[in-house]
Amino acid sequence: MSFKLKNKVAVITGGNSGIGLGTAKLFAAEGAKVTITGRNAATIETAITEIGYDAIGIVSDVININSFEPLYERVKDTFGKIDVLVVNAGIVSLSPIEGVTEEMFDQVIDINYKGVFFTVQKALPYLNNGASIIITSSTVANKGLSGGSVYLSTKAAERALVRAFAAELVGKNIRVNALSPGSIDTPIFKKAGFAQEQEDEMNNFFVSVTPMKRAGTVEEMAKGFLFLASDDSSYMTGGDLLLDGGFRDL
């Protein structure tokens, strides 16, 4: 390892599974002092064991705005102020327009848009000079897919937030970027409640329309987050690192 994040304090929301967990493992191996969050205490404990390196896990729900200050206070008390904030907590919800209920709409908006905004806003007093904020968006932020009206619009909103945050925080020497994955081999559809047949159908569809004809890996995404978190991307802010096997542009 090159220890690109040696002694850096990193917080990863939604770090108890999938891309977030893979990123936490790489950050810890690269020397970071890692804190992960999630809504499930059991999966957090399992994830902490996998990560090692004295990482800590905190149960925290991005829907609850009042949960942020206790989270950031504990990180400060344990490790110090934050150098890297990965805003990764999110959900997938797909439905035809006619099938979207107000409850479904509010849940996706509350987690993928409102939750992202306040994760960043409440973190500002706890960020070090020169901090890097990375928001997990998606390649579908710029696509039109049947059944994805609410989910896709939240990902486009995240991309807009990245640009606005970057413009506002550049004077404070804080960089803000997005990482936009394509189809990645994670349990995201299973966590969203998809039946196995639906999950297989979705995965097969995305592989078929991806020029590289495969899903990406968690490890490939983690390397992208490491680039954005480290000084390797020191001249990048407001940008979007697209890791989607060519899905969006080819």
DOGU-259645 format. One record per atom (N, C-alpha, C, O, CB): x negated, y negated, z negated; residue in three letters. Coordinates in steps of 0.1 Angstrom, whole numbers, plus 5000, padded with zeros to 4 digits. Glycine has a CB too. Layout:
! DOGU-259645
XYZALA
...
This chain:
! DOGU-259645
499250125000MET
500050005000MET
499149875000MET
498049874995MET
500950004988MET
499749775006SER
498949645007SER
499349554996SER
498649444994SER
499249575020SER
500349584987PHE
500749504976PHE
501049364980PHE
500549264974PHE
499649504965PHE
501949354990LYS
502349224995LYS
503249144985LYS
503349024987LYS
503049235008LYS
503749214976LEU
504649154966LEU
504149164952LEU
504849164942LEU
506049214967LEU
502749174951LYS
502149194938LYS
502649084928LYS
502448964930LYS
500649194939LYS
503249134917ASN
503649054906ASN
504848954909ASN
505148864902ASN
502548974900ASN
505448974921LYS
506648904924LYS
507848954918LYS
507949084916LYS
506748894940LYS
508748874914VAL
509948914907VAL
511048924918VAL
511348824924VAL
510448824896VAL
511649044920ALA
512649064930ALA
513949114925ALA
513949204916ALA
512149164941ALA
515049054929VAL
516449094925VAL
517149144938VAL
517149074948VAL
517248984918VAL
517649264938ILE
518349324949ILE
519749354945ILE
519949454937ILE
517649444955ILE
520749284950THR
522149324947THR
522549434956THR
522149444967THR
523149194949THR
523349524950GLY
523749644958GLY
522549734960GLY
522349794970GLY
524349614971GLY
521649734950GLY
520349814951GLY
520449954946GLY
519450024945GLY
519349744944GLY
521650004944ASN
521750134938ASN
522050244949ASN
522150364945ASN
522850144928ASN
522050204962SER
522250304972SER
521850254986SER
521750124987SER
523750364972SER
521750334995GLY
521550295009GLY
520350205012GLY
519250225006GLY
522750225014GLY
520650105020ILE
519550005023ILE
518949935011ILE
517749915010ILE
520049905033ILE
519849895002GLY
519349834990GLY
518449914982GLY
517449864977GLY
520549784981GLY
518750044980LEU
517850134972LEU
516550154980LEU
515450144973LEU
518550264970LEU
516650174993GLY
515350195000GLY
514450075000GLY
513250084999GLY
515650225015GLY
515049955000THR
514349824999THR
513749814985THR
512549774983THR
515249705002THR
514449844974ALA
513949844961ALA
512749934959ALA
511749894952ALA
515049884951ALA
512850054965LYS
511650144964LYS
510450084970LYS
509350094965LYS
512050284970LYS
510550024982LEU
509449974989LEU
508849854982LEU
507649834980LEU
509749935004LEU
509749764977PHE
509349644970PHE
508549684957PHE
507449624954PHE
510549554966PHE
509049784950ALA
508349824938ALA
506949884941ALA
505949854934ALA
509149934930ALA
506849964952ALA
505650024956ALA
504649914961ALA
503449934960ALA
505850124967ALA
505149804965GLU
504349694970GLU
504049594959GLU
503449484961GLU
505049614981GLU
504349634946GLY
503849554935GLY
504849464929GLY
504549394919GLY
502749474939GLY
506149464934ALA
507149374928ALA
507749424915ALA
507749544912ALA
508249354938ALA
508149334907LYS
508949364895LYS
510449364899LYS
510949254901LYS
508649264883LYS
511049474900VAL
512349494907VAL
513449504897VAL
513449584887VAL
512249614916VAL
514549434900THR
515849444893THR
516849474904THR
516949404914THR
516249324885THR
517649584902ILE
518749614911ILE
520049594904ILE
520149604891ILE
518649754916ILE
521149564911THR
522449554905THR
523349644913THR
523149684925THR
522949414906THR
524549674907GLY
525549754913GLY
526749764904GLY
526649714893GLY
525049894917GLY
527849824909ARG
529049824900ARG
529149954893ARG
529949974884ARG
530249804909ARG
528350054896ASN
528450184890ASN
527250214881ASN
526150224886ASN
528550294901ASN
527450234868ALA
526350254859ALA
525650384862ALA
524350384860ALA
526850254845ALA
526350484865ALA
525650614868ALA
524750614880ALA
523650664879ALA
526750724870ALA
525150554891THR
524350544902THR
523150454900THR
522050474906THR
525150504915THR
523350354892ILE
522250264888ILE
521150344881ILE
519950324884ILE
522650144880ILE
521550424871GLU
520550494864GLU
519850594873GLU
518550604871GLU
521250574852GLU
520550664882THR
519850754891THR
518850674900THR
517750724903THR
520850824900THR
519350554905ALA
518450474913ALA
517150434906ALA
516150434912ALA
519250354919ALA
517350394894ILE
516150344886ILE
515150454885ILE
513950424886ILE
516650294872ILE
515550574883THR
514650694882THR
513950704895THR
512750734895THR
515450814878THR
514650694906GLU
514050704920GLU
513050594922GLU
511950624928GLU
515150704930GLU
513350474918ILE
512450364921ILE
511150364913ILE
510050344918ILE
513250234918ILE
511350394900GLY
510150404891GLY
509550264889GLY
510250164891GLY
509050494897GLY
508250254886TYR
507550124885TYR
508250034875TYR
508149914876TYR
507450064898TYR
508850084864ASP
509550004854ASP
510549914859ASP
510849804853ASP
508449924847ASP
511249944870ALA
512349874875ALA
513449874866ALA
513649974858ALA
512749924890ALA
514349774866ILE
515549774857ILE
516749764866ILE
516749714877ILE
515449664847ILE
517849814860GLY
519149804867GLY
520249744858GLY
520249774846GLY
519649944871GLY
521049664864ILE
522049594856ILE
523449604863ILE
523549584875ILE
521749434855ILE
524449644856VAL
525749654861VAL
526349514863VAL
526349434854VAL
526749744852VAL
526649484875SER
527149344879SER
528049354891SER
527649424901SER
525949254881SER
529149284891ASP
530049284902ASP
530149144908ASP
530449044901ASP
531449324897ASP
529849134921VAL
529749004927VAL
531048934928VAL
531148814930VAL
529149014941VAL
532149004926ILE
533448944926ILE
533648854914ILE
534348754914ILE
534549054926ILE
532948894903ASN
533048814890ASN
531948704889ASN
530848734887ASN
532948914878ASN
532348584892ILE
531448474892ILE
530748464878ILE
529548424878ILE
532048344896ILE
531448494868ASN
530848484854ASN
529748584851ASN
529148574841ASN
531948494844ASN
529548684860SER
528548784858SER
527148744862SER
526248804858SER
528948914865SER
527048634870PHE
525748604875PHE
524848544865PHE
523648584865PHE
525948504886PHE
525248454857GLU
524348394847GLU
523748494837GLU
522548484835GLU
525148284839GLU
524548584831PRO
523948684823PRO
522948774830PRO
521948814825PRO
525048774817PRO
523248804843LEU
522348884851LEU
520948804853LEU
519948864850LEU
522948914865LEU
521048684857TYR
519848604860TYR
519048574847TYR
517848564847TYR
520148484867TYR
519748554836GLU
519148534823GLU
518348654819GLU
517248644814GLU
520148494812GLU
518948774821ARG
518248894817ARG
516948914825ARG
515948954820ARG
519149014818ARG
517048884838VAL
515848894847VAL
514848804842VAL
513648834842VAL
516248864862VAL
515148674839LYS
514248574835LYS
513548624822LYS
512348614820LYS
514848444833LYS
514348674813ASP
513848714800ASP
512848834801ASP
511948854793ASP
514948744790ASP
513148924811THR
512449044812THR
511149024821THR
510049074818THR
513249154819THR
511348954832PHE
510248944842PHE
509748804845PHE
508648774849PHE
510649004855PHE
510648704843GLY
510348564846GLY
511248524857GLY
512248584861GLY
508848554851GLY
510948404863LYS
511848344874LYS
511648434887LYS
510748504888LYS
511448204876LYS
512648414895ILE
512848504907ILE
512048454919ILE
512148334922ILE
514248524911ILE
511348544926ASP
510548504938ASP
511348554950ASP
511248494961ASP
509148564937ASP
512048664949VAL
512748724961VAL
514148764956VAL
514348834947VAL
511948844966VAL
515148714964LEU
516548744961LEU
517048814974LEU
517248744984LEU
517348624957LEU
517448944973VAL
518049014984VAL
519549024981VAL
519949094972VAL
517349154986VAL
520348954989VAL
521748954987VAL
522349064996VAL
522649035008VAL
522348814990VAL
522549174990ASN
522849294998ASN
524149364995ASN
524649445003ASN
521749394997ASN
524749324984ALA
526049384980ALA
527149354991ALA
527249234994ALA
526449344966ALA
527849454995GLY
528849435005GLY
529649565007GLY
529249675003GLY
528249385018GLY
530849545014ILE
531649665017ILE
532049655032ILE
532049555038ILE
532849665008ILE
532449775037VAL
533049785051VAL
534549815049VAL
534949895041VAL
532349895059VAL
535349745057SER
536749775057SER
537249745071SER
537149635077SER
537549675047SER
537749855077LEU
538249845091LEU
539749875092LEU
540149975086LEU
537449945100LEU
540449795100SER
541849815101SER
542349745114SER
541849635116SER
542649775089SER
543349795121PRO
544049715131PRO
544649585125PRO
544949585113PRO
545149795138PRO
544749485132ILE
545249355127ILE
546549375119ILE
546749325109ILE
545449255138ILE
547449455125GLU
548749475119GLU
548749555106GLU
549649545098GLU
549649555128GLU
547649625104GLY
547449705091GLY
546749635080GLY
546749685069GLY
546749825094GLY
546249515082VAL
545549435072VAL
546549385062VAL
547449305065VAL
544649325078VAL
546349415049THR
547149365038THR
546349245032THR
545149235034THR
547449475028THR
547149165025GLU
546449055017GLU
545449105008GLU
544449045006GLU
547548965010GLU
545749215001GLU
544849274992GLU
543549314998GLU
542449294993GLU
545449394985GLU
543649385010MET
542449425018MET
541649305022MET
540449295020MET
542849505030MET
542349205027PHE
541649085032PHE
540949015020PHE
539748975022PHE
542748985037PHE
541548995009ASP
540948924998ASP
539749004993ASP
538748944989ASP
541948914986ASP
539849134992GLN
538649214987GLN
537449194996GLN
536349174990GLN
539049364986GLN
537549205009VAL
536449195018VAL
535849055017VAL
534649035016VAL
536849225032VAL
536748955017ILE
536248815016ILE
535548785003ILE
534548725002ILE
537448715018ILE
536148844992ASP
535648814979ASP
534248874977ASP
533348814971ASP
536548874968ASP
533948984983ILE
532649054982ILE
531649004992ILE
530548964989ILE
532749204983ILE
532049005005ASN
531148975016ASN
530948835019ASN
529948795025ASN
531649045029ASN
531748745014TYR
531648605017TYR
531548525004TYR
530448455001TYR
532748545025TYR
532548524996LYS
532548444984LYS
531448504974LYS
530748424968LYS
533948454976LYS
531348634974GLY
530248694965GLY
528848654970GLY
528048624961GLY
530448844965GLY
528648644983VAL
527348604988VAL
527048464984VAL
525948424979VAL
527248625003VAL
528048374986PHE
527848234983PHE
527448214968PHE
526448144966PHE
529148154986PHE
528148274959PHE
527948244945PHE
526748324940PHE
526148284930PHE
529148274937PHE
526348434946THR
525148504943THR
523948404945THR
523048404936THR
524948634951THR
523948334956VAL
522948234958VAL
523048114950VAL
522048074944VAL
522948194973VAL
524248054949GLN
524447934941GLN
523947944927GLN
523247864922GLN
525847884942GLN
524448054921LYS
524148074906LYS
522648114904LYS
522148104893LYS
525048184901LYS
521948154915ALA
520548194913ALA
519648074914ALA
518448084909ALA
520148294924ALA
520047964919LEU
519147854922LEU
518347804910LEU
517147774912LEU
519947734927LEU
518947794898PRO
518047744887PRO
517047844882PRO
516147814875PRO
518947714875PRO
517147974887TYR
516248074883TYR
515248114894TYR
514448204892TYR
517048204880TYR
515248044905LEU
514248074916LEU
512947994914LEU
512947874910LEU
514848034929LEU
511848064917ASN
510548004917ASN
510347914929ASN
511047934939ASN
509448104916ASN
509447824928ASN
509047744940ASN
508447844950ASN
507647924947ASN
507947634936ASN
508947824963GLY
508447914973GLY
509248044974GLY
508748144981GLY
507047944971GLY
510348054968ALA
511148174968ALA
511748214982ALA
511848124990ALA
512348174957ALA
512048334984SER
512648384996SER
513948444993SER
514048534985SER
511748485004SER
515048395000ILE
516348454999ILE
516648525012ILE
516448475023ILE
517448344996ILE
517148655011ILE
517448735022ILE
518848785021ILE
519248845011ILE
516448855024ILE
519648755031ILE
521048795031ILE
521248905041ILE
520848895053ILE
522048675034ILE
521849015037THR
522149125046THR
523349095054THR
524449095049THR
522249265039THR
523249065067SER
524349045076SER
524549175084SER
524549285078SER
524148915085SER
524849165097SER
525049275105SER
524949235120SER
525249125124SER
526449345102SER
524549335128THR
524549315143THR
525949275148THR
526049215158THR
523949435150THR
526949325141VAL
528349305146VAL
528849165143VAL
529949125147VAL
529349405140VAL
528049075137ALA
528448935134ALA
528748865147ALA
529548775147ALA
527348865126ALA
528148905158ASN
528348845171ASN
529048935181ASN
528948915193ASN
526948795176ASN
529749035176LYS
530449125185LYS
531949125182LYS
532349085171LYS
529849275183LYS
532649175192GLY
534149195190GLY
534449345190GLY
534349405201GLY
534949115200GLY
534849395179LEU
535149545179LEU
536549565173LEU
536949505163LEU
534149615170LEU
537249645180SER
538649675176SER
538749725161SER
537949815158SER
539349775185SER
539649665154GLY
539749715140GLY
538849645130GLY
538849665118GLY
539549855139GLY
538049555135GLY
537049485126GLY
537249345124GLY
536249275119GLY
535649505132GLY
538449295126SER
538549145125SER
538149085112SER
537448985112SER
540049115127SER
538549145101VAL
538149085088VAL
536649105085VAL
535949015081VAL
539049145076VAL
536249235086TYR
534849265083TYR
533849185092TYR
532949125087TYR
534549415085TYR
534149185105LEU
533249105114LEU
533148965111LEU
532048895111LEU
533649125128LEU
534348905107SER
534348765104SER
533548725091SER
532948625090SER
535748715103SER
533548815082THR
532648795070THR
531248795073THR
530448725067THR
533048895059THR
530848885082LYS
529448895086LYS
528948765094LYS
527848725093LYS
529149025094LYS
529948715102ALA
529648595109ALA
529548475099ALA
528648385100ALA
530748565120ALA
530348485089ALA
530248375078ALA
528948385071ALA
528348285067ALA
531448395068ALA
528448505068GLU
527148515061GLU
526048455070GLU
525148385064GLU
526848665059GLU
526148475083ARG
525148425092ARG
525148265091ARG
524148205092ARG
525348475106ARG
526348215091ALA
526548065089ALA
525948015076ALA
525347915076ALA
528048025091ALA
526248095066LEU
525648055053LEU
524148045053LEU
523547955047LEU
526148145042LEU
523548145060VAL
522048145060VAL
521548015066VAL
520647955061VAL
521548265069VAL
522147975077ARG
521747845084ARG
521947725074ARG
521047645073ARG
522447825097ARG
523147725068ALA
523347605059ALA
522447605047ALA
521947505043ALA
524847615055ALA
522347725041PHE
521447735029PHE
520047695033PHE
519347625025PHE
521447875023PHE
519547745044ALA
518147715048ALA
517947575050ALA
516947515046ALA
517847795061ALA
518947505056ALA
518747355059ALA
518747285045ALA
518047185044ALA
519947305067ALA
519547325036GLU
519747255023GLU
518547285014GLU
518147195006GLU
521047285017GLU
517947405014LEU
516947445005LEU
515547425009LEU
514647445002LEU
517247585000LEU
515347395022VAL
513947385027VAL
513147275020VAL
511947295018VAL
513947355042VAL
513847175015GLY
513147065008GLY
512747114994GLY
511847044988GLY
514046945006GLY
513247224989LYS
512847284977LYS
511847394979LYS
511547464969LYS
514047334969LYS
511447414991ASN
510447514995ASN
510947654993ASN
510247744989ASN
509147494986ASN
512347664995ILE
512947794994ILE
513347835008ILE
514047765015ILE
514147794985ILE
512947955013ARG
513248005026ARG
514548095025ARG
514648165015ARG
512148085032ARG
515348085035VAL
516548165036VAL
516748225049VAL
516748155059VAL
517848085032VAL
516848365050ASN
516948435063ASN
517948545061ASN
518348585050ASN
515548485067ASN
518348595073ALA
519248705074ALA
518548825079ALA
517648815087ALA
520548685082ALA
518948945075LEU
518449065082LEU
519749135086LEU
520649165079LEU
517649165072LEU
519849165099SER
521049215105SER
520849365110SER
520249385121SER
521549135117SER
521249465103PRO
521049605107PRO
522149635117PRO
523149575118PRO
521149695095PRO
521849745125GLY
522849805133GLY
523349925126GLY
523649925114GLY
522249845147GLY
523550035133SER
524050155127SER
522850225120SER
521850255125SER
524550255138SER
523050235106ILE
521950295098ILE
522450415091ILE
523650425087ILE
521450185088ILE
521650515089ASP
521950635083ASP
522050615068ASP
521150635060ASP
520950745086ASP
523250575063THR
523550555049THR
524950605046THR
525750635055THR
523450405045THR
525350615033PRO
526650665030PRO
527750555030PRO
528750565023PRO
526650735017PRO
527550445038ILE
528450335037ILE
529850365040ILE
530750315034ILE
527950225045ILE
530050445051PHE
531450485054PHE
532150575044PHE
533250565041PHE
531450545068PHE
531350665038LYS
531850745028LYS
532250665016LYS
533350695010LYS
530750855024LYS
531450565012LYS
531750485000LYS
533050395003LYS
533750364994LYS
530550384997LYS
533250375016ALA
534450295020ALA
535750375020ALA
536850325022ALA
534250225034ALA
535550505017GLY
536750595017GLY
537050665029GLY
538150725031GLY
537850515012GLY
536150665039PHE
536450725052PHE
536450885050PHE
535550935043PHE
535450685062PHE
537350955056ALA
537251095057ALA
536051135065ALA
535551065073ALA
538651155062ALA
535551265063GLN
534451305070GLN
534551295085GLN
533651255092GLN
534051455066GLN
535751335090GLU
536051325104GLU
535951175109GLU
535351155120GLU
537351385108GLU
536451085102GLN
536350945105GLN
534950895105GLN
534450825114GLN
537250855096GLN
534150935094GLU
532750895093GLU
531950945105GLU
531150875111GLU
532250955080GLU
532151075109ASP
531451135120ASP
531751055133ASP
530951035141ASP
531751285122ASP
533051025134GLU
533550955146GLU
532850815147GLU
532350775158GLU
535050935146GLU
532750745136MET
532150615136MET
530650625139MET
530150545147MET
532350545123MET
529950715133ASN
528550735135ASN
528250765149ASN
527350715155ASN
527950835125ASN
529050865155ASN
528850905169ASN
529050785178ASN
528350775188ASN
529751025172ASN
530050705175PHE
530350595184PHE
529150495185PHE
528750455195PHE
531650515179PHE
528650465173PHE
527550365173PHE
526350415179PHE
525550345185PHE
527350325158PHE
526050545177VAL
524850605184VAL
525050605199VAL
524050575206VAL
524650755179VAL
526250625204SER
526550635218SER
526350495225SER
525950485236SER
527950685221SER
526650385217VAL
526550255223VAL
525250175219VAL
525050065223VAL
527750165219VAL
524350245212THR
523050195209THR
522050235219THR
521850355221THR
522650235194THR
521350145226PRO
520350185236PRO
519350285231PRO
518950375239PRO
519650065241PRO
518850285219MET
517850375214MET
518450515211MET
517750605208MET
517150325202MET
519850525211LYS
520550655210LYS
520250725196LYS
520150845196LYS
520150745221LYS
520150645186ARG
520050695173ARG
520350595162ARG
520350475165ARG
518550755170ARG
520650635150ALA
520850545139ALA
519450505134ALA
518550575135ALA
521750605128ALA
519450385128GLY
518250345122GLY
518150415108GLY
519050475103GLY
518150195120GLY
516950395102THR
516750455089THR
516650355078THR
516350235081THR
515450545089THR
516850395066VAL
516750305055VAL
515350245054VAL
515150135051VAL
517150375041VAL
514350335056GLU
512950295056GLU
512650185066GLU
511850095063GLU
512050415058GLU
513250195078GLU
512950095088GLU
513549955083GLU
512949855085GLU
513650135101GLU
514749965077MET
515349835072MET
514549775061MET
514249655060MET
516749865068MET
514049865052ALA
513249815041ALA
511949745045ALA
511549645039ALA
512849935032ALA
511349785056LYS
510149725061LYS
510549585066LYS
509749485065LYS
509549805073LYS
511749565072GLY
512249435076GLY
512449345064GLY
512049225065GLY
513449445084GLY
512949395054PHE
513149315042PHE
511749275036PHE
511649165031PHE
513949385031PHE
510849365036LEU
509549335031LEU
508849215039LEU
508249125033LEU
508649455032LEU
509049225052PHE
508549115060PHE
509148975056PHE
508348875055PHE
508849135075PHE
510448975055LEU
511148845051LEU
510848805037LEU
510848685034LEU
512548865053LEU
510548895028ALA
510248865014ALA
508748815012ALA
508548745003ALA
510448985005ALA
507848855021SER
506448835019SER
506048705026SER
506748645034SER
505648955023SER
504748675024ASP
504148565031ASP
503948585046ASP
503648495054ASP
502848525025ASP
504248715051ASP
504148745065ASP
505148655073ASP
504948625085ASP
504348895068ASP
506248615067SER
507248535073SER
507348395068SER
508348335068SER
508648605072SER
506148345064SER
506048215057SER
506548095066SER
506947995061SER
504648185053SER
506648115079TYR
507048005088TYR
508448035094TYR
508847975104TYR
506047985100TYR
509248115087MET
510548155091MET
511648115081MET
511548165070MET
510648305094MET
512548035085THR
513748015077THR
514947985085THR
514747925096THR
513447895067THR
516148015081GLY
517348005089GLY
517448105100GLY
518348105108GLY
517347865095GLY
516548205100GLY
516548305111GLY
517248435108GLY
517848455097GLY
515048335113GLY
517248515118ASP
518048645117ASP
517148755123ASP
516848755135ASP
519348635125ASP
516648845114LEU
515848955118LEU
516749065123LEU
517449125114LEU
514849005107LEU
516849095136LEU
517849185141LEU
517149325143LEU
516149345150LEU
518349135155LEU
517649425135LEU
517149555136LEU
518249655139LEU
518849715130LEU
516449595122LEU
518649665152ASP
519849735156ASP
519649835168ASP
520649875174ASP
520949635159ASP
518449865171GLY
518149955182GLY
518649905195GLY
518849985205GLY
518850085179GLY
518849775197GLY
519249715209GLY
520749695211GLY
521149655222GLY
518749795220GLY
521549735201PHE
522949735202PHE
523549595206PHE
524349595215PHE
523549765189PHE
523049485200ARG
523649355203ARG
523249305217ARG
524149245224ARG
523249255193ARG
522049315221ASP
521549235232ASP
521249315245ASP
520949255255ASP
520249165228ASP
521249455244LEU
520849525256LEU
522049595262LEU
521949655273LEU
519849635253LEU
